[in-house]
Amino acid sequence: MSQMPRLSACPSCEEPLESGDRFCGACGYDLSAVPARPSDSPTIALDGVPPAGPVLPPPPPAPAPVPGHVQPQPETRPGAEAAAGVRFDRPREPDEYPLQAPDPRPAAAPAAVPGGATAVCVACRAGRVDDDGYCENCGHAQPRERDHMEQECGPLAAVSDRGLRHHRNEDAFAVGRTTLPDGSPASVAIVCDGVSSATRPDEASLAASRAASEALLAALPLGTHPQQAMHDAIVAAAHAVNSLAREPATAREHAEHTNAPACTLVGAVVTAGLLVVGWVGDSRVYWVPVDRAAPPARLTEDDSWAAQMVAAGLMNEAEAYADERAHAITGWLGADAYELEPHTASFKPDRPGVVVVCTDGLWNYAEAAEEMAGIVPLDAVARPLHSARVLVGHALDGGGHDNVTVAVVPFPAAPQGAGSA
């Protein structure tokens, strides 16, 4: 049994002690444990007055560390000092556990990612996103870049969303503006829907939307008629998608039963007095006049089984679209398409309005022109991005069974430099 230290006063409350006391009679302090020497800097005497309390001998020097051996460290519990010679086998507990929810205290600015941008978590709005796509603060997985996309281009805008059921977004869009040879403005919107049963449908839609948009924006300033430019743009998009199927022979060794990449396409060109649409597949264009007393209209015809049944007089529209085969498409862009048949049409609206260019992820929830007009905000001409968000939100509220993409293009085209309010 170790000899008790001889103290003249309680180290806790400084109550005088008598020889042989095991506990302080005033505060109950256990006198068998000598307090450890403070680990921080020693108390400094002020004005030459020595510090009060007993003077303890310095602790023995620590043994030299043995290479490869981790020296045990005493644990200090909050609110109490560790007793000499006592070792806790549990590891030291941190002063603060990692937060599972956003820390309400002001956080340090997130680290900048390469390129000068800062990736901030969409969940906690505070943590930095690591290279694997997870928040370093709350651990929330971040959405992929194409899960939700928005773009505003002057007076027109587009929004695309993965929806609530699909594991990825296979839609894509492209919007842009240019000037015709006479100096008048032109707006361009392209929307593509990847064919899910095909290989790499997301790549197909992205390639098609980019190729068609680039072709239109290059041809229109040269004086090509918008309807001819739209036809040529669809052909360019088809070539871009076809090129995705040109793979080395070894690329299909482990995927012999895959189909070539494929997608649908729908687009619109809006000028000061002309509206041109083009499409292949079952994505659509709707016309919604600002004056809601005037009738809206659907400007495209689907390349689908249902549309064929209606055109042949074998079913009415309600019966055809209620059939499980309704959305089987009969036209698409891709190397295994039967024959490329770009559809184009020109219109000259006699009043202002908005052109809604969308995939079936939206029109499934507002199929008739009157239904679509009913969900388009009244201020869509002035706020196209807000309107596109509202339309996507309508599809998500309806169930979001598919990817949802929509572009909102005011008619007539606004002059360069004009934008949404």
LINBEL-V241039 format. One record per residue. N is the residue number from 1. D_FIRST is the distance of its C-alpha to the first C-alpha in Angstrom with 2 decimals. Layout:
<<N & D_FIRST> <N & D_FIRST>>
//
This chain:
<<1 & 0.00> <2 & 3.78> <3 & 6.51> <4 & 8.97> <5 & 12.31> <6 & 15.09> <7 & 18.00> <8 & 21.41> <9 & 22.63> <10 & 21.64> <11 & 21.85> <12 & 23.70> <13 & 26.32> <14 & 25.97> <15 & 25.80> <16 & 24.92> <17 & 21.47> <18 & 20.55> <19 & 17.66> <20 & 14.82> <21 & 16.23> <22 & 14.02> <23 & 17.20> <24 & 20.47> <25 & 23.14> <26 & 25.85> <27 & 24.79> <28 & 21.62> <29 & 19.72> <30 & 16.01> <31 & 14.61> <32 & 11.06> <33 & 13.01> <34 & 14.93> <35 & 18.39> <36 & 19.54> <37 & 22.25> <38 & 25.62> <39 & 27.23> <40 & 30.74> <41 & 32.59> <42 & 31.11> <43 & 32.61> <44 & 35.68> <45 & 36.67> <46 & 40.05> <47 & 42.57> <48 & 40.14> <49 & 37.76> <50 & 34.11> <51 & 31.98> <52 & 30.24> <53 & 26.52> <54 & 23.71> <55 & 24.03> <56 & 21.08> <57 & 20.92> <58 & 22.37> <59 & 20.25> <60 & 20.18> <61 & 23.29> <62 & 23.38> <63 & 23.99> <64 & 27.65> <65 & 28.84> <66 & 29.80> <67 & 33.37> <68 & 33.73> <69 & 30.07> <70 & 29.21> <71 & 26.16> <72 & 24.02> <73 & 24.36> <74 & 22.14> <75 & 24.09> <76 & 24.98> <77 & 26.17> <78 & 29.12> <79 & 28.45> <80 & 24.71> <81 & 22.68> <82 & 20.14> <83 & 16.46> <84 & 15.19> <85 & 13.92> <86 & 15.45> <87 & 18.44> <88 & 21.13> <89 & 23.03> <90 & 26.21> <91 & 28.54> <92 & 29.05> <93 & 31.46> <94 & 34.57> <95 & 35.39> <96 & 38.49> <97 & 39.61> <98 & 43.03> <99 & 45.74> <100 & 47.88> <101 & 50.48> <102 & 51.97> <103 & 49.72> <104 & 51.52> <105 & 50.45> <106 & 52.91> <107 & 52.45> <108 & 53.13> <109 & 56.52> <110 & 56.61> <111 & 57.02> <112 & 60.60> <113 & 61.83> <114 & 64.23> <115 & 67.62> <116 & 66.39> <117 & 66.06> <118 & 62.92> <119 & 61.99> <120 & 60.47> <121 & 59.22> <122 & 61.84> <123 & 59.22> <124 & 56.85> <125 & 59.24> <126 & 56.34> <127 & 54.76> <128 & 56.14> <129 & 57.60> <130 & 56.28> <131 & 58.48> <132 & 57.98> <133 & 59.39> <134 & 56.24> <135 & 54.93> <136 & 51.76> <137 & 50.86> <138 & 51.57> <139 & 52.30> <140 & 55.78> <141 & 58.31> <142 & 61.25> <143 & 64.86> <144 & 66.87> <145 & 69.52> <146 & 72.37> <147 & 70.74> <148 & 72.26> <149 & 74.78> <150 & 76.88> <151 & 79.56> <152 & 81.97> <153 & 84.96> <154 & 87.08> <155 & 88.84> <156 & 87.54> <157 & 84.12> <158 & 82.40> <159 & 79.18> <160 & 77.72> <161 & 74.82> <162 & 73.18> <163 & 73.60> <164 & 71.28> <165 & 71.87> <166 & 72.37> <167 & 69.55> <168 & 71.34> <169 & 74.27> <170 & 77.34> <171 & 79.66> <172 & 80.61> <173 & 82.91> <174 & 84.56> <175 & 86.28> <176 & 88.29> <177 & 91.21> <178 & 94.14> <179 & 97.60> <180 & 100.93> <181 & 103.72> <182 & 105.35> <183 & 102.17> <184 & 101.29> <185 & 97.72> <186 & 96.44> <187 & 93.20> <188 & 91.79> <189 & 89.30> <190 & 88.34> <191 & 86.09> <192 & 85.13> <193 & 83.46> <194 & 81.94> <195 & 83.04> <196 & 79.82> <197 & 81.22> <198 & 81.82> <199 & 79.52> <200 & 77.91> <201 & 79.75> <202 & 77.70> <203 & 78.95> <204 & 82.50> <205 & 82.56> <206 & 81.10> <207 & 83.57> <208 & 86.51> <209 & 85.75> <210 & 85.36> <211 & 88.49> <212 & 90.67> <213 & 89.56> <214 & 90.07> <215 & 93.50> <216 & 94.62> <217 & 93.38> <218 & 95.22> <219 & 98.47> <220 & 99.12> <221 & 99.53> <222 & 102.07> <223 & 104.35> <224 & 103.66> <225 & 104.52> <226 & 101.32> <227 & 102.31> <228 & 102.95> <229 & 99.77> <230 & 97.82> <231 & 99.42> <232 & 98.57> <233 & 94.99> <234 & 94.48> <235 & 95.87> <236 & 93.48> <237 & 90.57> <238 & 91.70> <239 & 91.76> <240 & 88.23> <241 & 86.94> <242 & 88.97> <243 & 87.40> <244 & 83.96> <245 & 85.22> <246 & 86.19> <247 & 83.12> <248 & 82.81> <249 & 83.51> <250 & 79.90> <251 & 78.69> <252 & 79.92> <253 & 78.82> <254 & 75.91> <255 & 77.73> <256 & 81.15> <257 & 81.80> <258 & 81.10> <259 & 83.83> <260 & 84.85> <261 & 83.34> <262 & 85.44> <263 & 85.70> <264 & 88.17> <265 & 89.46> <266 & 91.07> <267 & 92.07> <268 & 94.09> <269 & 95.97> <270 & 96.90> <271 & 99.45> <272 & 101.44> <273 & 103.83> <274 & 102.82> <275 & 100.07> <276 & 99.65> <277 & 97.34> <278 & 96.56> <279 & 94.53> <280 & 93.78> <281 & 91.81> <282 & 90.80> <283 & 89.24> <284 & 91.46> <285 & 93.03> <286 & 93.86> <287 & 96.08> <288 & 95.12> <289 & 97.53> <290 & 96.36> <291 & 98.93> <292 & 97.36> <293 & 100.75> <294 & 101.91> <295 & 101.02> <296 & 98.13> <297 & 98.60> <298 & 96.86> <299 & 98.28> <300 & 97.12> <301 & 97.71> <302 & 94.92> <303 & 95.15> <304 & 93.78> <305 & 94.76> <306 & 95.13> <307 & 97.44> <308 & 99.58> <309 & 99.94> <310 & 101.06> <311 & 103.43> <312 & 105.01> <313 & 105.55> <314 & 103.53> <315 & 101.01> <316 & 100.72> <317 & 97.84> <318 & 95.71> <319 & 96.06> <320 & 95.43> <321 & 92.24> <322 & 90.91> <323 & 91.15> <324 & 88.04> <325 & 90.06> <326 & 90.90> <327 & 88.62> <328 & 89.55> <329 & 90.95> <330 & 94.16> <331 & 93.91> <332 & 91.09> <333 & 90.36> <334 & 89.13> <335 & 90.32> <336 & 90.98> <337 & 93.03> <338 & 96.46> <339 & 98.41> <340 & 97.52> <341 & 99.53> <342 & 98.50> <343 & 99.68> <344 & 100.68> <345 & 102.45> <346 & 103.58> <347 & 103.86> <348 & 105.24> <349 & 103.59> <350 & 105.73> <351 & 102.85> <352 & 99.31> <353 & 96.41> <354 & 93.33> <355 & 93.05> <356 & 90.08> <357 & 89.20> <358 & 86.62> <359 & 85.24> <360 & 85.40> <361 & 81.81> <362 & 83.41> <363 & 86.86> <364 & 85.50> <365 & 84.53> <366 & 87.78> <367 & 90.44> <368 & 93.69> <369 & 94.81> <370 & 94.82> <371 & 91.21> <372 & 90.17> <373 & 92.06> <374 & 90.33> <375 & 86.85> <376 & 87.84> <377 & 86.99> <378 & 90.04> <379 & 88.96> <380 & 88.44> <381 & 90.94> <382 & 89.01> <383 & 85.48> <384 & 85.56> <385 & 81.83> <386 & 80.93> <387 & 83.54> <388 & 82.23> <389 & 78.74> <390 & 80.25> <391 & 82.09> <392 & 79.02> <393 & 77.11> <394 & 79.88> <395 & 79.41> <396 & 75.63> <397 & 76.07> <398 & 78.51> <399 & 75.98> <400 & 75.83> <401 & 76.67> <402 & 77.88> <403 & 77.39> <404 & 79.21> <405 & 81.16> <406 & 83.78> <407 & 85.70> <408 & 87.60> <409 & 90.63> <410 & 92.88> <411 & 96.66> <412 & 98.53> <413 & 96.41> <414 & 95.32> <415 & 96.29> <416 & 93.84> <417 & 91.40> <418 & 91.33> <419 & 88.15> <420 & 86.73> <421 & 86.36>>
//
